[in-house]
Structures are given as structure tokens and as C-alpha cells.
Amino acid sequence: MKKIALINDMSGFGKCSLTAAIPVISVMGMQACPLPTAVLTAQTEFGEYYCDDLTDKMDMFTEMWKKMGVCFDGIYSGFLASVEQLRKLEHFLEVFEAEDTFYLADPVMGDRGMTYDMFSQEFLQGMKKLTSRADVITPNLMELCLLSDVSYEEMITHRQDENYIEKIADLCKGLLEKAAKPQTVVVTGIIRTRDGREYVGNLAVSDKETVHVENPFTGKGFSGTGDLFASVICGSLVKGLSVKEAVEKATYFLQEAIEEATRENIPTVHGVNFEKYLYKLL
């Protein structure tokens, strides 16, 4: 059975990070091996929460797994709470990233115009270095702008432009030029206006192809959907699917769950009821 190391936080409420990734990777027929970066009572958008930072435990996972002699077919990194955790992840990669190991980095730094508490210029520089070594990165549009040193506020003023997606693709190509190896940039949750309606889509750009898949936007953004999307991308590519197949699988897996959560007025901080749609990943 293929194994994927999942380096992310564990939140009791919010259906995100490890509680999203573990069931997705498991149902896709692979072993999910979690390395928690922090344990939270609830994801940070709840406003009030307790967070147990596990920075001092990360190296223990690395060394114990090294002693066990395990290897990973895939590595997926998500939320990192500090610059120090970025360094510890780099050490993990030095130990476990082989020539044929697939590495997906989700550069979690902010969303919808606001950066998260751990963000700093030092953190951004560290994330740029980390993402440059990944096979696939899955930023949302704001994170893509941060990595590209471009104003997010300026970028979204072009949502109604016919060439909006091309503008975003150009930013992706700029990152590809800086990557240490052939890479695919998958930008999640791109909202644009077309024919008087809003759509939300995902854009994958590599040296070989550009894939854009979108659906009508329900008007709500739910906790954990980016984590679920990245998990499906990671699992699909480790299994040998193409980028196009992976993006389509992830998009359509989430579409119905998001539409249902919108109809039922589920609070966005609680995430979507994705569990009932996991069968689509079999």
C-alpha cells in the first residue's frame, strides 16, 4: 500500500487540515501517515480557540520514522505555524524525499485579502524556498499573489476582464521559472464574473499544459475545501492520474458538497459534509 506523509495541523472543529486529508487519502486506497504541526480545539476562523504548538515534536516524528526505515510515496505539507516549523519541514524532506517521492506543498498563508497570524516577511521568504522544491503547489489566489510579489487587491479588480484567467496563469508561469524542478501550480478558488454571473474555479499550469475547471459560485466559502481539494490532488497524482484528471476529480468531488452546505445554511466555519461524497473518490 502506498504511503503519504501528511504534515498539517489537527483541528477539532472545522473539517480541515488533517481531519480532511486523512479520510480522503484513506478512501483513495493509500495509507495516511499524519505528522501534526499543531492541535487546535477549532480552526482559527472560530475566533476563540486553544492551540497546542507541536514544533518541538516534529523532529521526533522524523527521527522515529527514520529509525523505522519507512519511506513515502508522497509528502503533503499544509499549515505551518512558524518559521521554525518551515525549517523542521525542510529537515523532514532532506530525510524522506527520494528521487521518486511526490511532494505537494500547500503554501498556507492567508485568504480573501487577510494573512494568518503566523505570517511575516521572513515566513514568506521561507515559503518561497519551500514551494520551489515541490512537484505541485496549491495556493489560493491570495497566496499565489504573495509568492509572486503581486498585489492581491489589484489582481481581483480584474475579475470581469476576459483575460482574467490568463493574467493568473502568467503569475503561475513566473513561479515555474523559479522552481527547482518541473512543477505544476494549481490555483484554487478563483472567483470571476462572466456573463453577469460569478463562477469559482481551479487553474492548473505547468510547462506542458493549462487546465481550468469552474462551476457557478454559490456565494459562500467553506472551511476546509482547499484542504480537501489539495488532498484529492495529492492522492490522484500519487496514484498516477494526470493533472487534468486530478483537477476534475477534486472539483467535482467538492461541487455537490458545497452546493448542499449552501442550501442548508451550514455556518462556513464548520465546513462541508464531504463524508457522504467520499464514494466519488473510489
Residue pairs with C-beta under 8 A, 6 or more apart in sequence:
1 29
1 30
1 31
2 29
2 30
2 31
2 73
2 74
2 238
2 239
3 30
3 31
3 33
3 70
3 71
3 72
3 73
3 74
4 25
4 30
4 31
4 32
4 33
4 72
4 73
4 74
4 75
4 76
4 234
4 235
4 238
5 33
5 35
5 72
5 74
5 75
5 76
5 92
5 96
6 18
6 21
6 22
6 25
6 32
6 33
6 34
6 35
6 76
6 78
7 35
7 37
7 75
7 76
7 77
7 78
7 80
7 89
7 92
8 17
8 18
8 21
8 34
8 35
8 36
8 37
8 76
8 77
8 78
8 79
8 227
9 17
9 18
9 36
9 37
9 38
9 39
9 40
9 78
9 79
9 81
10 17
10 18
10 19
10 34
10 36
10 38
10 39
10 40
11 17
11 18
11 19
11 39
11 40
11 41
11 42
11 43
12 40
12 41
12 42
13 41
13 42
13 43
13 46
13 269
13 270
14 42
14 43
14 45
14 46
14 223
14 224
14 269
14 270
14 271
15 223
15 224
15 270
15 271
15 272
15 274
16 43
16 223
16 224
16 227
16 271
17 43
17 78
17 79
17 224
17 227
18 34
18 36
19 224
20 224
20 227
20 228
20 231
20 271
20 274
21 32
21 34
21 76
21 78
21 227
21 228
21 230
21 231
22 32
22 34
23 275
23 278
24 228
24 231
24 232
24 235
24 278
24 281
25 31
25 32
25 231
25 234
25 235
26 32
27 278
27 279
27 281
27 282
28 232
28 235
28 236
28 239
28 281
28 282
29 239
30 73
30 74
30 235
30 238
30 239
33 65
33 70
33 72
35 58
35 61
35 62
35 92
36 54
36 57
37 54
37 55
37 58
37 79
37 80
37 81
37 85
38 51
38 52
38 53
38 54
38 79
38 81
39 51
39 52
39 54
40 49
40 50
40 51
40 52
41 49
41 50
41 51
42 49
42 269
43 49
43 223
43 224
43 269
44 51
44 116
44 117
45 223
45 268
45 269
46 269
51 81
53 81
53 82
55 81
55 82
55 84
55 85
55 88
58 85
58 88
58 89
58 92
59 88
59 91
61 92
62 88
62 91
62 92
62 95
62 96
65 96
66 95
66 96
71 96
71 98
71 101
72 96
72 101
73 101
73 102
73 238
74 101
74 102
74 103
74 104
74 234
74 235
74 237
74 238
75 92
75 93
75 96
75 97
75 101
75 102
75 103
75 104
76 103
76 104
76 106
76 230
76 231
76 234
77 89
77 103
77 104
77 105
77 106
77 130
78 106
78 108
78 227
78 230
79 108
80 86
80 89
80 108
80 118
81 118
82 118
82 123
83 120
83 122
83 123
83 126
86 123
86 126
86 127
86 130
87 126
89 130
90 129
90 130
93 103
93 133
97 103
102 135
102 136
102 234
102 237
102 238
103 133
103 134
103 135
103 136
104 134
104 135
104 136
104 137
104 138
104 230
104 233
104 234
104 237
105 130
105 131
105 133
105 134
105 136
105 137
105 138
106 137
106 138
106 139
106 226
106 227
106 230
107 127
107 130
107 131
107 137
107 138
107 139
107 143
107 146
107 147
108 116
108 143
109 115
109 116
109 119
109 123
109 124
109 127
109 142
109 143
109 146
110 116
110 119
110 142
110 143
110 146
111 140
111 142
111 143
111 221
111 226
112 142
112 221
113 142
113 152
113 153
115 146
124 146
124 147
127 146
127 147
128 147
128 178
131 137
131 139
131 147
131 175
131 179
132 175
132 178
132 179
132 180
133 179
133 180
133 181
134 179
134 183
135 181
135 182
135 183
135 184
135 237
136 183
136 184
136 185
136 186
136 233
136 234
136 237
137 147
137 175
137 183
137 184
137 185
137 186
138 186
138 187
138 188
138 226
138 229
138 230
138 233
139 146
139 147
139 185
139 187
139 188
140 187
140 188
140 189
140 226
141 152
141 155
141 156
141 168
141 187
141 188
141 189
141 190
142 152
144 168
144 171
144 172
144 175
144 185
144 187
145 151
145 152
145 155
145 171
146 152
147 175
148 171
148 174
148 175
150 171
155 167
155 168
156 191
158 164
158 167
159 191
159 192
159 193
160 192
160 193
161 167
164 192
165 190
165 192
165 201
165 203
165 212
168 187
168 190
168 203
169 203
169 205
169 210
172 185
172 187
172 203
172 205
173 205
175 183
175 185
176 183
176 185
176 205
176 206
176 207
182 206
182 207
183 206
184 204
184 205
184 206
184 243
185 204
185 205
185 206
186 202
186 203
186 204
186 205
186 230
186 233
186 243
186 247
187 202
187 203
187 204
187 205
188 202
188 226
188 229
188 230
189 200
189 202
189 221
189 225
189 226
190 200
190 201
190 202
190 203
190 214
191 198
191 199
191 200
191 217
192 198
192 199
192 201
192 214
193 199
197 216
197 217
198 216
198 217
198 219
199 214
199 215
199 216
199 217
200 214
200 215
200 216
200 217
200 218
201 212
201 213
201 214
201 215
201 251
202 212
202 213
202 214
202 229
202 247
202 250
202 251
203 210
203 211
203 212
204 210
204 211
204 212
204 243
204 244
204 247
205 211
206 243
209 243
209 244
211 243
211 244
211 247
211 248
213 247
213 248
213 251
215 251
215 255
218 258
218 259
218 262
219 262
220 258
220 261
220 262
220 268
221 268
222 258
222 261
222 266
222 268
222 270
222 271
222 272
223 268
223 269
223 270
223 271
224 271
224 272
224 274
225 254
225 258
225 271
225 272
228 250
228 253
228 254
228 272
228 274
229 250
229 251
229 254
232 246
232 249
232 250
232 253
232 281
233 246
233 247
233 250
235 281
236 245
236 246
236 249
236 250
237 243
237 246
241 249
249 280
249 281
252 280
253 274
253 277
253 280
253 281
254 272
254 274
254 277
256 277
257 272
257 273
257 274
257 276
257 277
258 272
260 272
260 273
261 271
261 272
261 273
266 272
266 273
